[in-house]
């Protein structure tokens, strides 16, 4: 199958400049090897808008034409990766629950805020809440969990909180039975678990006016986002994190992500077998 037939009859024309304006706005970067993927994801938007090429979409996004905010929401939804599941990469979460939270409580910091971004369809913040609840922390400390994603549709799914088989592939059955109830053809978290999430919001990691309120959190989970960013976008976001997070601050990134060549503001520390970036 040719690229043009995959792209609903559109050619590659305009994709490079469209790629660049998307990169500037979102941090997401598609090199030439991934042009096909970019084209496949945004082609339906081009066709739906009645445009004849990717270049038309570029001009709309670049020059802030009327209604451009709604188009950006469509683009973010099209490019978002919503593959996640409950109880994922638990070593870091256990380290936060068992080492970091006790330390912050000992320092008597008041409300402890945790920010999960990007949270996709909500499995990560719910996992954090379950782990904290299992350790009894909600009874001993004031903890807020804030969750955000760049995709409007992802946040809508997170708020709806209906999960099926693949979301549970790593969650111990006893915890599924304790924290979820069958709801038609899916499972929903019990109200007590849902209430542990203080807010769900749409936040673009590259829009620093949007991230600033959440960076008052001493604990930030930003896992499996930077693998889709360009190196310069990662540097920009991490620099803003370093400038805005309190000290000490704890930044958790994905297992396949490294910030060692990106920043000296965070030191990589091993906590109970898990690696976390720490702002001293």
C-alpha positions in Angstrom: 0.0 0.0 0.0 1.4 3.4 -0.9 1.8 6.3 1.4 -0.8 8.3 -0.6 -3.5 5.7 -0.2 -2.7 5.4 3.5 -3.0 9.1 3.8 -6.5 9.3 2.4 -5.2 10.4 -1.0 -2.8 13.1 0.4 0.8 13.3 -0.6 3.8 14.1 1.6 3.7 17.8 0.5 3.6 20.1 3.5 4.5 17.4 6.1 7.9 18.8 7.0 6.6 22.3 8.0 3.6 20.8 9.7 5.9 18.6 11.7 7.9 21.6 12.7 4.9 23.6 13.9 3.6 20.6 15.9 7.1 20.2 17.4 7.2 23.8 18.4 3.9 23.7 20.1 3.9 20.2 21.8 7.5 19.0 21.9 6.6 15.9 19.9 9.0 15.3 17.2 8.7 13.1 14.1 11.9 12.5 12.1 11.7 11.5 8.4 11.5 7.8 9.4 8.2 8.6 11.2 6.7 10.9 8.7 4.3 8.1 7.6 3.0 7.8 11.2 2.5 11.6 11.5 0.7 11.7 8.2 -1.6 8.8 9.1 -2.6 10.4 12.4 -3.4 13.9 11.1 -4.7 13.0 7.7 -8.3 12.6 9.0 -8.2 16.1 10.4 -7.0 17.5 7.0 -9.8 15.7 5.2 -12.5 16.6 7.8 -11.6 20.2 7.5 -12.0 20.2 3.8 -8.3 20.9 3.2 -6.5 19.6 0.1 -3.0 19.1 1.7 -1.1 19.0 4.9 0.2 22.5 4.0 -3.3 23.9 4.5 -3.4 22.5 8.1 0.1 24.0 8.7 -1.1 27.5 7.7 -4.1 27.2 10.0 -2.0 26.1 13.0 0.9 28.4 12.3 -1.0 31.7 11.8 -3.7 31.2 14.5 -6.7 31.3 12.2 -10.2 31.4 13.8 -11.0 28.2 15.6 -7.4 27.1 15.8 -7.6 26.1 19.5 -10.2 23.4 18.6 -8.0 22.2 15.8 -5.0 21.9 18.2 -7.2 19.8 20.5 -7.9 17.5 17.5 -4.2 17.3 16.7 -3.2 16.5 20.3 -5.9 13.8 20.5 -4.6 12.3 17.2 -1.0 12.2 18.4 -1.6 11.1 21.9 -0.3 7.7 23.0 -2.9 6.3 25.4 -1.2 2.9 26.0 -0.9 2.4 29.7 -2.1 0.1 32.5 -2.6 -0.2 36.2 0.4 -1.2 38.5 2.9 -0.2 35.8 6.6 0.3 36.7 5.9 -0.2 40.3 9.5 0.0 41.6 9.4 3.8 41.4 6.0 4.2 42.9 6.9 2.0 45.8 10.1 4.0 46.4 8.0 7.2 46.4 5.5 5.7 48.8 8.1 4.0 51.1 11.0 6.5 51.0 10.0 9.9 49.7 6.6 10.4 51.3 7.9 9.5 54.8 10.7 12.0 54.3 8.4 14.8 53.2 6.1 14.0 56.2 9.1 14.2 58.5 9.9 17.6 57.1 6.4 18.7 58.0 5.7 20.2 54.6 2.0 20.4 55.0 0.0 19.1 52.0 2.0 16.8 49.9 1.2 17.2 46.2 1.9 14.6 43.5 1.5 15.4 39.8 1.1 12.7 37.2 1.7 14.0 33.7 1.0 12.7 31.1 -1.6 10.5 32.8 -3.1 9.2 29.6 -6.4 7.5 30.5 -5.8 7.6 34.3 -4.3 4.3 35.2 -1.1 5.9 36.7 -2.6 8.3 39.2 -5.1 5.6 40.3 -2.1 3.3 40.8 -0.4 5.9 42.9 -3.5 6.4 45.0 -3.9 2.6 45.5 -0.2 2.3 46.6 -0.6 5.2 49.1 -3.8 3.8 50.4 -2.3 0.3 50.9 0.5 2.0 52.9 -2.1 3.9 55.0 -0.8 7.3 54.1 -4.1 9.0 53.4 -4.9 8.5 57.1 -1.6 9.9 58.3 -0.9 12.8 55.9 -2.6 15.4 53.7 -1.9 14.2 50.1 -3.2 15.6 46.8 -2.8 13.8 43.5 -3.2 15.9 40.4 -3.4 14.3 37.0 -3.1 15.8 33.5 -2.6 15.0 29.9 -2.2 17.0 26.7 -5.1 15.1 25.1 -8.7 16.2 25.8 -10.0 12.7 24.8 -7.6 11.0 27.2 -8.7 13.2 30.1 -12.3 12.5 29.2 -11.7 8.8 29.4 -9.8 9.2 32.7 -12.8 11.1 34.2 -15.2 8.4 32.9 -13.0 5.8 34.6 -14.1 2.6 32.8 -11.4 0.1 32.4 -11.3 -3.3 30.7 -9.0 -6.3 30.5 -5.7 -4.9 29.3 -5.7 -2.2 32.0 -5.6 -4.9 34.6 -2.9 -7.1 33.2 -0.4 -6.3 36.0 -2.7 -5.4 38.9 -2.9 -8.1 41.6 -6.3 -9.7 41.6 -6.8 -8.9 45.3 -6.4 -5.2 44.5 -8.7 -5.3 41.6 -11.4 -6.9 43.8 -10.7 -4.3 46.6 -10.7 -1.1 44.5 -12.8 -1.8 41.4 -16.4 -2.8 40.8 -17.9 -4.3 37.7 -19.9 -1.8 35.7 -21.5 -3.3 32.6 -18.8 -4.4 30.2 -16.1 -2.7 32.2 -14.8 -2.0 35.7 -14.9 1.3 37.6 -12.9 2.4 40.6 -14.8 2.5 43.8 -15.8 6.1 44.8 -13.2 6.2 47.7 -10.4 5.6 45.1 -11.8 8.1 42.6 -11.9 10.7 45.3 -8.2 10.4 45.9 -7.6 12.2 42.6 -7.8 15.9 43.4 -8.0 17.1 39.7 -8.0 16.0 36.1 -6.8 18.6 33.6 -5.6 19.2 30.1 -2.0 20.5 30.2 0.6 20.8 27.5 4.0 20.2 28.9 5.5 22.8 26.6 3.1 25.5 27.8 4.9 26.7 30.9 2.0 28.8 32.0 -0.1 25.6 32.1 2.5 23.5 34.0 3.5 26.1 36.5 0.7 25.5 39.0 1.4 21.8 39.1 5.2 22.2 39.6 4.6 23.3 43.2 4.4 19.5 43.7 7.5 18.0 45.3 6.8 14.7 43.5 6.3 14.6 39.7 5.7 11.6 37.6 6.5 12.4 34.0 7.0 8.9 32.6 7.2 7.8 28.9 6.6 11.3 27.5 10.2 12.4 26.7 10.7 9.4 24.4 8.5 11.2 21.9 10.2 14.6 22.4 13.2 16.1 20.6 16.3 16.5 22.8 15.9 20.3 22.8 12.2 20.0 23.9 13.3 17.6 26.8 15.9 20.2 27.9 13.4 23.0 27.8 10.8 21.1 29.9 13.3 19.7 32.4 14.9 23.1 32.9 11.4 24.5 33.7 10.8 21.6 36.1 14.1 22.3 37.8 13.4 26.0 38.1 9.9 25.6 39.5 9.8 22.4 41.7 10.5 22.8 45.4 13.6 21.4 47.1 13.8 18.6 47.6 11.9 17.6 44.5 11.5 14.1 43.1 11.1 13.6 39.3 10.2 10.1 38.0 10.7 9.4 34.3 10.2 6.2 32.4 12.5 3.2 32.6 13.8 3.8 29.0 14.3 7.6 29.5 17.5 9.2 30.8 18.1 12.8 31.8 21.9 12.4 32.5 22.9 14.3 29.4 20.1 16.8 29.7 20.4 18.4 33.1 22.7 18.8 36.1 19.9 20.3 38.3 18.7 16.8 39.2 20.9 14.0 40.5 20.0 10.4 39.7 19.5 8.5 43.0 18.7 4.9 43.7 15.9 4.5 46.3 15.1 1.0 47.3 16.2 -0.4 43.9 14.4 2.3 41.8 16.0 5.3 40.1 14.6 8.7 40.7 15.9 12.2 39.7 16.2 14.4 42.8 16.5 18.2 43.0 18.6 18.7 46.1 
